[in-house]
Amino acid sequence: AAGVFADEGMWTFDNVPRGEISKKYGVQLNDDWLHHLQGSVVRLSGCTGSLVSSDGLVLTNHHCAASCLAENSTPQRDLLADGFIADRREQEIRCQNEQISVLMDTQNVTADVTRAVAGAQAADATRTRNQILTNLEQRCETDAKQAGQPRKCEAVTLYQGGQYWLYKYKRYDDVRVAFAPE
C-alpha cells in the first residue's frame, strides 16, 4: 500500500497561510472563498458538519445525530439500529435538544482585554479578564440584536492567552434528521 502523509497545520480563518498554500499547491485563496467556507461549516453537539444545500441540509457523522435518533426512538422503532429516511420534509424528525451554530464573523478583542488587565494584581487578573470577556460577549449580542441580526457571541482564547477573539454565531434551533443509516 502506498503511504499517505498528512499536511501540517490547522488555522483559524484570520490566519490561513495563503502564501505557503499558494507556493505549495498553486492555489490562490481569497477572502470571498474563505468567507464562503467559514459559512459552510456548522457546529452541533460537539461535532462539526457541512452545509450542503441552500435549504440548510447539513451533512455530518452518524454519532453527531445519535442522541436525536435515540430520543425519537421507541421500543417498536429503533432509529439508531434500523436507520431512518424521510421521503418528504414533513417526515423529518425534530431534534428537540439540538442547535446548529454557523460562524458568521470574528472580532479580535485582544487590545480590549490587554487594556483591562493592565496593572491588575496577579490575583485579580483572571477575574478581571473573565469579566471583560463576559462584558464583550454581552455587548456583542446586544449590538447584534439591535442591528436586527441576532448572534450568539462567544469569547475565544487563542495561543494560551496571546489573543482573545469574539466569535459571532448565527444559531438555528429547528434541527431535524432527514436521513441516518442503520
Disulfide bonds with the S-S distance in Angstrom:
Cys47-Cys64 2.25
Cys68-Cys95 2.06
Cys140-Cys153 2.05
